[in-house]
Amino acid sequence: MHLFPALGLTAALAAAVLPAHAATLEDAAAALGANGTKSLAYSGTGDWFQFGQAPNPSLPWPRFNVTRYAADINFDTASARVQITRSQALEAKRERPAPVEQRVDQYVSGASAWSVATAP
């Protein structure tokens, strides 16, 4: 078996490149200059698969094309907003209504969370 010597070599190399002391999360945040972070925003596009909506267990969850995903998080106020623009993807051999653009606007503040219906 060549597996055990390879694992041993991998472990030895990993230990050799690690610093003598393990950095804490606070040390990492300080090194990155992130310990004063008050908010975070990110965005993107891609695909969304709707959990729990497959027509039968052998099929994948329905796919949505996401043309806009934007999230804003405020750590000081423990709040966030997520905006999603999506439309259901057309898939061969799956009967569905004609795809329409859906706009999802979700909020959370403290212990409360809600969604706002937006006009198409």
N, C-alpha and C positions, 0 to 999 in steps of 0.2 A: 504494500500500500504506500503510495507516494503522497497521500493526502496529509498525513500527520507531519512529515517533515516540512511540507509546504505551509501548513498552518503555523508551525513553530517559527519558520522563517518570517512569515508575515507578522506574527506577534512581536518578534524581536525587532524587526524594522520599525513597526509602529511605535514601540516603546522607545527606540533610539531617537526618533524624531520629535517625540513629545517633550515639552519643557519639563524641567525638574519638578516644578510644582504645577498643579492643575489650576487653571484660572477659574475664578468664580464668575457667575453671570454678571455681577456688578463690575468686575474687572473688565469683562468683555465690553459691557456697555460704555464704560469710561474710555476704553481704548478706541472705540468707534465714535466717541463723542455723542452717544445717544442717551446718556443719562438725564439730559434736560429736554427730551422729546415731549412735546405737549399734544401733538396731533400727527396723524398719518393719513395720506390720501394715495390711492392707487386706482388704476383703471385698466381695461383691456377688452378684448373681443374673443370670441371662440364658440364653443358648443356647450350646451347645458342639457343634461339628461334628467328628465322629470321622474323622481323617485316614486315608486308605487303605482305607476300608471300603465304598465305593460298590459296589453290585451290578454296575454297568457304567459305562464311562467317560463316558457322556452324562448320568448322574444325579449330583446333588449328594451330598456325604458325608452320612451319617446324622446327624440332629439329635437332640440330647439337651436336655431342659429342666433347667437347673441351678437348684436351689432354694437352694443354699448353696455359696459359694466363699469360703474364708478362707485367707489366706497370712500367715505370720509369718516374718520374716527377721531374723537376728541377725548383724550385720556383724563384731562382735568375735570370735565363734566360727566364722564362715564356715559357718553352718547355716541351715536353713529347714524349715518344715513347711507343706504345702498340704493342705487338706481340701476335698473336693468331694462334694456330694450331688446326684445326677442321676438322671433316668429317660429312657429313649428315647421320643422324641415319636412320636405316631401320625401317619402321613402317608398321604393317599389314594393308592391304587394301589401301595403298597409293603407286601409281606407280611413280617410280622415276628412274633416271639413277643410275648406280652403284656408290656408294659413293667413292669419291677420297679425299685424304688429301689436304686441302687448308691451305696455310700459308698467313696470313694477317700481314702486317708490316705497321703501321700507325704512322705518325709524326705530331706534331704541334710545331710551334715556332712563338711566337708573334701572329700576325694576319694571319699567313699562315699555312695551313694544307695540307698534301698530303699522299698518299699511295704509297708503292713500291711493284711492282709485284715481287714475289719470285719464283724461279724454284721449281717444285715439288720434 
